Amino acid sequence: MKRLFAIYIFLTLFCAHRGLAQTESCMNVIQELTNNPENYRGEELPAFILSNKDKFDMSNEIDLYMYNLYLGISYHAMGKYNQALPYLQIVTKFIDQYEEEMDLAKKLVDIYVETATMGAEAIAKRYGMALLNTSAVLENS
């Protein structure tokens, strides 16, 4: 979970720092995958991404990252490691290229986790553990 937060914050910082964002057409493709995951299982996922390659602006680093990430993960999940490798190498190169931002994202996640822990501890001391349990139940429902 901590690693996912770091990747999310990394991408957010990268977009803000570089002034880049996904193109609208790329977001539409990703939105389609998110809204209808049952339609894109197995071979359908890479076929869908490849058929929509023109919707990804390959000169936009975020679009390029998302295109390669989705293809690499989908081929890897199907056990087609040789097909996944070139896409995942591009993703790794992208992350390595902006390692400083990733380090900053990890520090921010550590601060976030520490702050949340201290806040939970303060609530428990002031109001008792029952409030924390009630909050957890409400959050999960």
C-alpha angles and dihedrals in degrees: 000000000000090000092051090052089051092051092047093049090044092056091044092051091044092054092046094044097046097035089236131133138166116280116251093247091053091050089051091055092048090046090053090052091048095047097045109029092152090065094057109054125138114339093002094072100060090037090055093047092047092047089053097045090119089063090064115079102221091198089060109083095212093050090048090049093050093046093052094040094054094044094045094048094045094050091044092051090053091052093250094133097162090055092045096050101077092048094047091047089059090050091050091048090052092051092045091050091060099037093137091061090048091053089051090049091052090052091050091050090051090051091047092051092046092049092049091049093049090047092051090048092050092049091048092050094047103037104016134247092287091074092053091050091048091049091050091051092049092047093052095048 
